[in-house]
Amino acid sequence: MNILFLGYGKMGSALGEMWLSGKVAQKIVAVDPHASGLVYQADCLVDIECVQGTRFDVIVVAVKPNLVTDVLEKLSAEILSGACIVSLAAGVSVSSVESATATKVPIVRAMPNAAVQVNAGCTALYTNHPLADYRFELINKLFESVGKAFWLDKEEQLDAVTAISGSGPAYYHLFSEALADAAESLGLPASLSRDLVACTAYGAAKLQCLPEANLQMLRHTVTSPNGTTHAAIEVFEQDYALRELIIAASNAAYNRARELSGSTSMDPLQRRNSAFFE
Ligand SMILES: NC(=O)c1ccc[n+]([C@@H]2O[C@H](COP(=O)([O-])OP(=O)(O)OC[C@H]3O[C@@H](n4cnc5c(N)ncnc54)[C@H](OP(=O)(O)O)[C@@H]3O)[C@@H](O)[C@H]2O)c1
């Protein structure tokens, strides 16, 4: 499989490196001001003119959202021919991608997260037209090779996904930072605190990923009445403060994703209520 990356920064290179090392892609060409000097099985090119005339199965758009139209407008009909565009850009709709391309090609929006670089990513995918079976399998395989892939029915769900799994790794890192600080305040050395926290997060995530795992049951299993965990959970659950904070933070991310996509900000709860009262 030949893949062209437009933009090879944090997310582009994370995916590209994994696809090459996992042998899912045979040839990767990256167009990025910083990609010169990197050598793959193919050349790394800095000038989009140089790739015109080459056939790619997939063109991954991995520039910042404000540059998407700009880079797509530079692609000739020839380079687009036979390719499928996979856009990673948060908030850039399929119709915007469509109107920036010289010819009609299948378009998939993907919202991966940072854990793709350790094969534990979580990618939501959306396309507005059914893909040919072989293409669906190809795109699905790319993202399944770096974690899990979930196909969405509605494009608007991508804004919610952005707020949950796209931004989510940072939320868990913040919780871990706070827990490591707490460990130090209880007298543990910094490096041990960090290792305990990371190892605990990893173990909890593995338990959550078991088939049939129930999040509430997992918590209850380690919370004996009047035990140590119970004492901490009571603090977390007091006035549902932690849950409310998480809802408020997720709504802030969701509204920002909607702003970026040019939609009117309205959180899902507001939307549900307004629909209910109409
Ligand atoms: N990072 C994530 O966790 C994540 C998750 C989901 C989706 N995404 C999406 O992935 C996209 C890339 O994000 P990122 O975090 O990887 O950003 P990034 O690290 O800034 O990477 C973007 C790269 O594109 C380069 N670039 C700028 N103009 C270009 C042009 N005209 N042609 C080719 N390359 C150009 C940039 O170079 P300069 O630095 O010189 O501008 C940079 O190296 C965004 O649209 C984002 O919404 C990211």
Ligand as a Chemical Component Dictionary entry (heavy atoms), coordinates in Angstrom:
data_LIG
# 
_chem_comp.id                   LIG 
_chem_comp.type                 NON-POLYMER 
_chem_comp.pdbx_formal_charge   0 
_chem_comp.three_letter_code    LIG 
# 
loop_
_chem_comp_atom.comp_id 
_chem_comp_atom.atom_id 
_chem_comp_atom.alt_atom_id 
_chem_comp_atom.type_symbol 
_chem_comp_atom.charge 
_chem_comp_atom.model_Cartn_x 
_chem_comp_atom.model_Cartn_y 
_chem_comp_atom.model_Cartn_z 
_chem_comp_atom.pdbx_ordinal 
LIG N1  N1  N 0  -2.048 15.227 17.817 1  
LIG C1  C1  C 0  -3.135 14.539 18.095 2  
LIG O1  O1  O 0  -3.250 13.871 19.141 3  
LIG C2  C2  C 0  -4.280 14.538 17.098 4  
LIG C3  C3  C 0  -5.391 13.688 17.345 5  
LIG C4  C4  C 0  -6.415 13.647 16.403 6  
LIG C5  C5  C 0  -6.372 14.427 15.259 7  
LIG N2  N2  N 1  -5.316 15.256 15.054 8  
LIG C6  C6  C 0  -5.309 16.097 13.844 9  
LIG O2  O2  O 0  -4.127 15.808 13.112 10 
LIG C7  C7  C 0  -3.710 17.004 12.426 11 
LIG C8  C8  C 0  -2.235 17.209 12.726 12 
LIG O3  O3  O 0  -2.063 17.416 14.132 13 
LIG P1  P1  P 0  -0.619 17.307 14.795 14 
LIG O4  O4  O 0  -0.834 17.328 16.256 15 
LIG O5  O5  O -1 0.133  16.183 14.163 16 
LIG O6  O6  O 0  0.000  18.720 14.309 17 
LIG P2  P2  P 0  1.525  19.061 14.026 18 
LIG O7  O7  O 0  2.428  18.274 14.916 19 
LIG O8  O8  O 0  1.619  20.562 14.021 20 
LIG O9  O9  O 0  1.759  18.523 12.522 21 
LIG C9  C9  C 0  1.381  19.213 11.356 22 
LIG C10 C10 C 0  2.572  19.231 10.417 23 
LIG O10 O10 O 0  2.176  19.770 9.151  24 
LIG C11 C11 C 0  3.224  20.616 8.710  25 
LIG N3  N3  N 0  2.756  21.554 7.680  26 
LIG C12 C12 C 0  2.407  22.863 7.798  27 
LIG N4  N4  N 0  2.076  23.366 6.588  28 
LIG C13 C13 C 0  2.186  22.355 5.694  29 
LIG C14 C14 C 0  1.970  22.266 4.288  30 
LIG N5  N5  N 0  1.534  23.307 3.584  31 
LIG N6  N6  N 0  2.183  21.075 3.691  32 
LIG C15 C15 C 0  2.607  20.012 4.394  33 
LIG N7  N7  N 0  2.841  20.036 5.735  34 
LIG C16 C16 C 0  2.631  21.193 6.380  35 
LIG C17 C17 C 0  3.639  21.305 9.969  36 
LIG O11 O11 O 0  4.852  22.013 9.824  37 
LIG P3  P3  P 0  5.017  23.376 10.730 38 
LIG O12 O12 O 0  5.201  22.911 12.138 39 
LIG O13 O13 O 0  6.219  24.022 10.139 40 
LIG O14 O14 O 0  3.785  24.190 10.541 41 
LIG C18 C18 C 0  3.721  20.123 10.938 42 
LIG O15 O15 O 0  4.962  19.429 10.827 43 
LIG C19 C19 C 0  -4.577 18.159 12.920 44 
LIG O16 O16 O 0  -5.497 18.511 11.908 45 
LIG C20 C20 C 0  -5.275 17.598 14.139 46 
LIG O17 O17 O 0  -6.590 18.120 14.262 47 
LIG C21 C21 C 0  -4.257 15.330 15.938 48 
# 
loop_
_chem_comp_bond.comp_id 
_chem_comp_bond.atom_id_1 
_chem_comp_bond.atom_id_2 
_chem_comp_bond.value_order 
_chem_comp_bond.pdbx_ordinal 
LIG N1  C1  SING 1  
LIG C1  O1  DOUB 2  
LIG C1  C2  SING 3  
LIG C2  C3  SING 4  
LIG C2  C21 DOUB 5  
LIG C3  C4  DOUB 6  
LIG C4  C5  SING 7  
LIG C5  N2  DOUB 8  
LIG N2  C6  SING 9  
LIG N2  C21 SING 10 
LIG C6  O2  SING 11 
LIG C6  C20 SING 12 
LIG O2  C7  SING 13 
LIG C7  C8  SING 14 
LIG C7  C19 SING 15 
LIG C8  O3  SING 16 
LIG O3  P1  SING 17 
LIG P1  O4  DOUB 18 
LIG P1  O5  SING 19 
LIG P1  O6  SING 20 
LIG O6  P2  SING 21 
LIG P2  O7  DOUB 22 
LIG P2  O8  SING 23 
LIG P2  O9  SING 24 
LIG O9  C9  SING 25 
LIG C9  C10 SING 26 
LIG C10 O10 SING 27 
LIG C10 C18 SING 28 
LIG O10 C11 SING 29 
LIG C11 N3  SING 30 
LIG C11 C17 SING 31 
LIG N3  C12 SING 32 
LIG N3  C16 SING 33 
LIG C12 N4  DOUB 34 
LIG N4  C13 SING 35 
LIG C13 C14 SING 36 
LIG C13 C16 DOUB 37 
LIG C14 N5  SING 38 
LIG C14 N6  DOUB 39 
LIG N6  C15 SING 40 
LIG C15 N7  DOUB 41 
LIG N7  C16 SING 42 
LIG C17 O11 SING 43 
LIG C17 C18 SING 44 
LIG O11 P3  SING 45 
LIG P3  O12 DOUB 46 
LIG P3  O13 SING 47 
LIG P3  O14 SING 48 
LIG C18 O15 SING 49 
LIG C19 O16 SING 50 
LIG C19 C20 SING 51 
LIG C20 O17 SING 52 
# 
